[in-house]
Amino acid sequence: MFQYCFLLFFVYPLLFCYKQVKPPCSFTPKEIDFLTDRIQNGGTEVVEAKAGTGSATLSMAYAAVKFADACLRGLRGDANIVECAYVASQVTELPFFASKVRLGRYGVEEIYPLGPLNEYERAGLEKAKKELAGSIQKGVTFIRK
């Protein structure tokens, strides 16, 4: 059975795992804070730049097209299609989480672990899980209505 997966557009706070960036690079704590803030607030920044005349839908549309293309390539049988997706998983104690997945003929064929996290990333993950737990519960409650 095809496991449906949902593209994660926004989870606050998004987790920037800078130690897993390829090619490897290093950042100062100040640069990490700056980049994390820009990643978390990118959609807001776009809306503010448009001065109330639009939204960040183009960014979401691009992400959706990229993900849909990856799903179709996986269903076609292309090998090693890896994307980030919000799926039912056991990556954390939460029932759903966004992580790298390998897509194939049957949908999500493998869910990758988070990988090594430093203290800054672990703190960000704990903060994200608290917010995400509430969002998951709201979603589950909505679906059950």
N, C-alpha and C positions, 0 to 999 in steps of 0.2 A: 504494500500500500504506500502510495506517495505521501511522504511526510511534508505537510505544508509548512512553509517558513515565511516569516514576515520580516520585511526590511525594517531595521530600527532607524527611525528618523530622529528621535530625540529621547534621550534619557538624561535627566539632570541629576548629578553632574556626570558628564561624559568622562570616561577614564582615558587619559593620555598615557600610554605605557611607553615612555620614551626610550627605555632600555631595549625595546623590541623593534625600534625603527631600523629600517634597512635602506641604505647602508648604515652601519653603526655610526653614531655620533654622540657627542656629549654636550650637555647644556648646564649652565649655572643654575642655582636655585631660582634666581630672579627670572631667567629665561624660561624655565619650566613653568613658573607661575603665570608668566605672560602668555605662553603658548596654550596652556590649559584654559585660561580665561577666554582666549580667542576662539578655541575649539568649542567650548561650552556655549558661548554667546554669539556664534557666527550668524545664526538666523536673525537674532535681534539686531545685529550690526547691519545686516542687509536691509531690514525693514527701516531702520533709522536713516540709512543712507538714501533710501527712496523717499524720505520725508513724508511718510504716510500715504504715498501714492501707489503702493504695491506691497508685495510680500516676498518671502524667500522661496516661493513655489518652484522657481527654475532650478534651484539647488536640489530640492526634493525630487523634481521630475528627472533630473540627470541621474540621481542615485537610483531611482526606480527603474529607469531604462537600463542602466548598467547591471542592476541585479536581475531584471527580467532576461536580459541577454545571457547572463551567466547561467540562469536556470534552464533556458532553452538549449544552451551548449551542453549542459550536463545531461539533459534528457536525450539529446542527440547521441550521447555516448562519448563526447570529448573527455579527455582525462585531465585530472588535476585542476578542476575548477574550484578555486578557493575564494570565498567572499565572506563578509561579515553578515550575520543574520540574527534576528531575535527569534529564538526557538525554544521549545520545551527541551530542557536539558538538565544534567546533573553537574554542570560546571561549578555551580555554587549550591547552597541550600535552598535557593529560590527555585520555583517550578519552571520559570522562564528566564533566559538570560541571552544577551547578545555576545556572540563570540565568532571566531573564525570557524567556518564549516566547509567541508568538501562536498560539492554537489555532483550528482551523477544521474543515471537513468531512473532511479527511484527516489529522487529528491535529495534530502540531506542524507548522505551516506556516512559521514563522520563529523563529529563535533570535537574541535580541538580544545585542549585545556588552555587556561589563561597564560601559562608560562610563568617564568620567574618575575616577581614583583618586588620592587624596593619598598622601603618604609613609606615614602610619599605616595606611591601607587596603592599600597595596601590601605592607607588611610582614605584615599579617594574611593577605593572600591567599597569600603565599609559605609561611607557616606552615600554612595550611589545605591547600595543594596537597601538602605533604609528607605530612600525615596521610591525605589523600584518596587519594593514589597507592597507599599500602599497603592501604587499604580496597578500592579498585578491584581490585587484584591478588588479594586474598582472595576477592572476589566472582566474578571471572573463573575462578579456580581451582575454586571450589565448583561453578559452573555446568558446567564441563567434566568433572566427575566422573560 
